């Protein structure tokens, strides 16, 4: 239900998220899905969406199966009106409620100042049988943050300290033993 994908900069995290979102949009049999590309600000939220648009426009078959709208910005699957929309974390406590998310990417989680959007989207998935969240990020600064909380949780799941079959951590980093040398 939740994946934490933590890799160094310039390893195509956002492109991976965009491709995965397209796989879900075009192959998942759920009806009228709501998929969201979320970012710390509007520019970041639009990067994943823009990559998806480029992938669709480069493929005639995918282009025939959906419509790309520039205003408001969204991708709509013609078969069932499933939709992909970019969302920003710049929000008030209730401005992003009322969603029914099926798949969500939280891009560059290290840049998020708060978890207001994350909480709103997470609770919107309550009725989904197979809703999923994907966090893509690079390393964060030292200190308290949403990214660092997810990172510490992911490390505990990887170490077997926490058993959580619903959480899939993927962490690529230099081992501490190498840093210490």
Long-range contacts (C-beta under 8 A, 24 or more apart in sequence): 1-125, 1-131, 1-132, 1-133, 1-166, 1-167, 2-132, 2-133, 2-134, 2-135, 2-166, 2-167, 2-168, 3-132, 3-133, 3-134, 3-135, 3-167, 3-168, 3-169, 3-170, 4-135, 4-137, 4-150, 4-151, 4-153, 4-154, 4-167, 4-168, 4-169, 4-170, 4-171, 5-134, 5-135, 5-136, 5-137, 5-170, 6-137, 6-138, 6-139, 6-151, 6-154, 6-169, 6-170, 6-171, 6-172, 6-173, 7-138, 7-170, 7-171, 7-172, 8-138, 8-139, 8-172, 8-173, 9-138, 11-172, 13-107, 13-108, 13-136, 13-137, 13-138, 14-47, 14-48, 14-51, 14-107, 14-108, 14-136, 15-51, 16-136, 17-48, 17-105, 17-107, 17-134, 17-136, 18-48, 18-49, 18-51, 18-52, 18-55, 18-105, 19-55, 20-105, 20-134, 21-48, 21-52, 21-84, 21-103, 21-105, 22-52, 22-55, 22-56, 22-62, 24-102, 24-103, 24-132, 25-66, 25-75, 25-77, 25-82, 25-84, 26-62, 26-65, 26-77, 28-102, 28-103, 28-130, 30-82, 30-102, 30-128, 30-129, 30-130, 31-80, 31-82, 32-80, 32-81, 32-82, 33-77, 33-80, 33-82, 33-83, 33-102, 33-103, 34-82, 34-83, 34-85, 34-99, 34-100, 34-101, 34-102, 35-82, 35-83, 35-84, 35-85, 35-101, 35-102, 35-103, 35-104, 36-84, 36-85, 36-86, 36-87, 36-99, 36-101, 36-103, 36-104, 36-105, 36-121, 37-84, 37-85, 37-86, 37-87, 37-105, 37-107, 38-86, 38-87, 38-88, 38-89, 38-104, 38-105, 38-106, 38-107, 38-117, 38-118, 38-121, 39-86, 39-87, 39-88, 39-89, 39-106, 39-107, 39-108, 39-111, 40-88, 40-89, 40-90, 40-108, 40-111, 40-112, 40-113, 41-88, 41-89, 41-90, 41-111, 42-86, 42-88, 42-90, 44-88, 44-107, 44-108, 44-111, 45-86, 45-87, 45-88, 45-107, 46-73, 46-86, 47-107, 48-86, 48-105, 48-107, 49-73, 49-75, 49-84, 49-85, 49-86, 52-84, 87-117, 87-121, 88-117, 89-113, 89-114, 89-116, 89-117, 89-118, 91-116, 91-117, 91-120, 92-116, 94-120, 96-120, 96-121, 97-123, 97-124, 98-124, 99-124, 100-124, 100-127, 100-128, 101-125, 101-128, 101-131, 102-128, 102-130, 102-131, 102-132, 103-131, 103-132, 103-133, 103-134, 104-131, 104-132, 104-133, 104-134, 105-133, 105-134, 105-135, 105-136, 106-133, 106-134, 106-135, 106-136, 107-136, 107-137, 108-136, 108-137, 108-138, 109-135, 109-136, 109-137, 109-140, 109-146, 109-147, 109-150, 110-137, 110-138, 110-139, 110-140, 110-141, 110-145, 110-147, 112-145, 112-146, 112-147, 114-146, 115-146, 118-146, 139-173
